[in-house]
Amino acid sequence: QVQLVESGGGLVQPGGSLKLSCAASGSILSIHTMGWYRQAPGKQREWVATITSGSMTNYAASVKGRFTISRDNAKNTLYLLMNNLKPEDTAVYSCNGRSYSSDAYWGQGTEVTVSS
């Protein structure tokens, strides 16, 4: 089993920045790909970004060039640096871990609100 705990959400003005963290514990060696997803009020959850164990990254078109996903394996932590935030980035952000046996793990989410 893997436990994921997000932090770093909050209220930020348009154009501002936030850095989200996701601390992993448990059977973390079983995880090869980690990612961030978000769910805005009244909308379905959508994929934001992923990073593999080999540090290959991929981003949704809506965040590419503004968001950066990274992982610190020594600290068992996943990050999402979000720059130039827009009101449409308002959502609950959750981290996801996928194991080599295709098990998926989710954190509880952290809320991000972009508003003036």
Secondary structure, 3 states (H helix, E strand, C coil): CEEEEEECCEEECCCCCEEEEEEEEECHHHEEEEEEEEECCCCCCEEEEEEECCCCEEECCCCCCCEEEEEECCCCEEEEEECCCCHHHCEEEEEEEEECCCCEEECCCEEEEECC
